[in-house]
Amino acid sequence: MGELFSTFRSPAGEEMVFGNNFFVETVFPQFYVARTLTDAEMAAYRAPYPTSESRLPTLVWTH
C-alpha cells in the first residue's frame, strides 16, 4: 500500500485520481470492503465525486 501512495504523489497520481476516480473505483472496493458492492452501493460512493475538481480531496489526502 505504501508504494501505491508514492504513486499518488507523482504526476501519474493526478491522472489516477482526477481521470479515473481511483480511490472510489479501485482502492475502496479492493482494500476496504469484504464483499462485492452492488451497483446502487457503488453509485452512492461515486455520488460525491462526479467531477475531477470534486476529487481533489482524495488526492490531497495522500500527501
MDAnalysis code that builds the backbone (N, CA, C; Angstrom):
import MDAnalysis as mda
import numpy as np

u = mda.Universe.empty(189, n_residues=63, atom_resindex=np.repeat(np.arange(63), 3), trajectory=True)
u.add_TopologyAttr("name", ["N", "CA", "C"] * 63)
u.add_TopologyAttr("resid", np.arange(1, 64))
u.add_TopologyAttr("resname", ["MET", "GLY", "GLU", "LEU", "PHE", "SER", "THR", "PHE", "ARG", "SER", "PRO", "ALA", "GLY", "GLU", "GLU", "MET", "VAL", "PHE", "GLY", "ASN", "ASN", "PHE", "PHE", "VAL", "GLU", "THR", "VAL", "PHE", "PRO", "GLN", "PHE", "TYR", "VAL", "ALA", "ARG", "THR", "LEU", "THR", "ASP", "ALA", "GLU", "MET", "ALA", "ALA", "TYR", "ARG", "ALA", "PRO", "TYR", "PRO", "THR", "SER", "GLU", "SER", "ARG", "LEU", "PRO", "THR", "LEU", "VAL", "TRP", "THR", "HIS"])
u.atoms.positions = np.array([
    [0.831, -1.194, 0.000],
    [0.000, 0.000, 0.000],
    [0.870, 1.250, 0.000],
    [2.036, 1.202, 0.628],
    [2.934, 2.346, 0.655],
    [3.390, 2.756, -0.728],
    [3.665, 1.769, -1.577],
    [4.079, 2.048, -2.956],
    [2.954, 2.735, -3.730],
    [1.742, 2.332, -3.471],
    [0.594, 2.948, -4.119],
    [0.509, 4.425, -3.757],
    [0.709, 4.736, -2.478],
    [0.626, 6.126, -2.054],
    [1.768, 6.954, -2.635],
    [2.921, 6.353, -2.841],
    [4.017, 7.054, -3.522],
    [3.616, 7.405, -4.947],
    [2.912, 6.524, -5.592],
    [2.439, 6.785, -6.950],
    [1.456, 7.952, -6.962],
    [0.602, 8.032, -5.954],
    [-0.338, 9.142, -5.875],
    [0.387, 10.482, -5.786],
    [1.556, 10.479, -5.208],
    [2.320, 11.719, -5.034],
    [3.114, 12.089, -6.279],
    [2.993, 11.309, -7.331],
    [3.690, 11.579, -8.589],
    [2.697, 12.171, -9.591],
    [3.186, 12.648, -10.731],
    [2.258, 13.140, -11.759],
    [1.228, 12.091, -12.194],
    [1.602, 10.836, -12.158],
    [0.651, 9.779, -12.523],
    [-0.523, 9.739, -11.552],
    [-0.281, 10.143, -10.315],
    [-1.337, 10.138, -9.308],
    [-2.491, 11.060, -9.660],
    [-2.172, 12.192, -10.259],
    [-3.243, 13.108, -10.647],
    [-4.174, 12.465, -11.674],
    [-3.621, 11.773, -12.642],
    [-4.464, 11.092, -13.631],
    [-5.279, 9.983, -12.969],
    [-4.645, 9.262, -12.051],
    [-5.359, 8.184, -11.364],
    [-6.566, 8.724, -10.600],
    [-6.367, 9.819, -9.906],
    [-7.438, 10.369, -9.072],
    [-8.430, 11.182, -9.896],
    [-7.926, 12.165, -10.648],
    [-8.832, 13.037, -11.394],
    [-9.485, 12.322, -12.570],
    [-8.721, 11.554, -13.305],
    [-9.248, 10.911, -14.501],
    [-10.005, 9.624, -14.259],
    [-9.583, 8.883, -13.261],
    [-10.161, 7.550, -13.051],
    [-10.887, 7.360, -11.727],
    [-10.953, 8.418, -10.914],
    [-11.613, 8.310, -9.600],
    [-11.113, 7.067, -8.857],
    [-9.803, 6.915, -8.849],
    [-9.146, 5.685, -8.415],
    [-9.508, 5.239, -6.999],
    [-9.646, 6.183, -6.074],
    [-9.990, 5.769, -4.710],
    [-11.343, 5.081, -4.654],
    [-12.316, 5.689, -5.271],
    [-13.667, 5.134, -5.210],
    [-13.792, 3.877, -6.065],
    [-13.182, 3.899, -7.237],
    [-13.340, 2.782, -8.162],
    [-12.450, 1.580, -7.844],
    [-11.302, 1.808, -7.209],
    [-10.337, 0.722, -7.031],
    [-9.919, 0.511, -5.579],
    [-9.375, 1.541, -4.955],
    [-8.826, 1.369, -3.600],
    [-9.907, 0.953, -2.617],
    [-10.978, 1.711, -2.573],
    [-12.040, 1.412, -1.606],
    [-12.604, 0.005, -1.778],
    [-13.076, -0.387, -2.971],
    [-13.666, -1.722, -3.075],
    [-12.675, -2.872, -2.906],
    [-11.416, -2.680, -3.297],
    [-10.463, -3.791, -3.210],
    [-9.836, -3.943, -1.833],
    [-9.637, -2.836, -1.121],
    [-8.902, -2.900, 0.135],
    [-9.754, -2.683, 1.380],
    [-10.937, -2.115, 1.235],
    [-11.710, -1.761, 2.423],
    [-13.086, -2.398, 2.496],
    [-13.469, -3.173, 1.503],
    [-14.781, -3.815, 1.508],
    [-14.577, -5.310, 1.325],
    [-15.214, -6.080, 2.152],
    [-15.005, -7.535, 2.148],
    [-15.904, -8.277, 1.153],
    [-16.758, -7.557, 0.472],
    [-17.653, -8.209, -0.488],
    [-17.790, -7.304, -1.704],
    [-18.378, -7.812, -2.753],
    [-18.640, -7.014, -3.942],
    [-19.828, -6.094, -3.674],
    [-19.635, -4.821, -3.980],
    [-20.714, -3.868, -3.782],
    [-21.681, -3.923, -4.955],
    [-22.937, -3.657, -4.672],
    [-23.941, -3.607, -5.727],
    [-23.754, -2.326, -6.540],
    [-24.382, -2.257, -7.684],
    [-24.320, -1.048, -8.498],
    [-24.875, 0.154, -7.732],
    [-25.940, -0.058, -6.991],
    [-26.537, 1.036, -6.215],
    [-25.583, 1.515, -5.115],
    [-24.907, 0.591, -4.469],
    [-23.944, 0.972, -3.437],
    [-22.769, 1.750, -4.048],
    [-22.257, 1.278, -5.163],
    [-21.153, 1.993, -5.825],
    [-21.613, 3.376, -6.270],
    [-22.819, 3.489, -6.749],
    [-23.348, 4.793, -7.152],
    [-23.372, 5.757, -5.971],
    [-23.704, 5.258, -4.805],
    [-23.719, 6.104, -3.609],
    [-22.307, 6.581, -3.255],
    [-21.318, 5.727, -3.414],
    [-19.933, 6.124, -3.132],
    [-19.389, 7.052, -4.215],
    [-19.842, 6.912, -5.442],
    [-19.395, 7.779, -6.536],
    [-20.032, 9.165, -6.465],
    [-21.221, 9.254, -5.918],
    [-22.016, 10.485, -5.957],
    [-21.266, 11.744, -5.500],
    [-20.473, 11.707, -4.430],
    [-19.791, 12.942, -4.012],
    [-18.640, 13.368, -4.923],
    [-18.236, 12.538, -5.854],
    [-17.050, 12.791, -6.682],
    [-17.356, 12.727, -8.177],
    [-18.323, 13.510, -8.664],
    [-18.713, 13.396, -10.069],
    [-17.742, 14.056, -11.056],
    [-16.933, 14.985, -10.566],
    [-16.027, 15.727, -11.456],
    [-14.590, 15.618, -10.953],
    [-13.671, 15.956, -11.825],
    [-12.256, 15.959, -11.428],
    [-12.032, 16.884, -10.241],
    [-12.640, 18.054, -10.284],
    [-12.460, 19.029, -9.212],
    [-12.948, 18.492, -7.863],
    [-14.022, 17.750, -7.879],
    [-14.572, 17.221, -6.626],
    [-13.696, 16.121, -6.028],
    [-12.761, 15.588, -6.827],
    [-11.885, 14.511, -6.362],
    [-10.590, 15.023, -5.732],
    [-10.382, 16.327, -5.762],
    [-9.155, 16.905, -5.216],
    [-8.887, 16.463, -3.773],
    [-9.866, 16.432, -2.887],
    [-9.567, 15.990, -1.511],
    [-8.973, 14.583, -1.429],
    [-9.356, 13.707, -2.328],
    [-8.801, 12.354, -2.273],
    [-7.348, 12.326, -2.715],
    [-6.949, 13.301, -3.522],
    [-5.543, 13.409, -3.898],
    [-4.742, 14.089, -2.791],
    [-5.265, 15.166, -2.251],
    [-4.579, 15.907, -1.187],
    [-4.362, 15.013, 0.030],
    [-5.306, 14.171, 0.326],
    [-5.225, 13.281, 1.472],
    [-3.974, 12.382, 1.411],
    [-3.549, 12.033, 0.216],
    [-2.396, 11.134, 0.071],
    [-1.063, 11.824, 0.317],
    [-1.047, 13.128, 0.331],
    [0.192, 13.869, 0.508],
    [0.396, 14.082, 1.955],
])
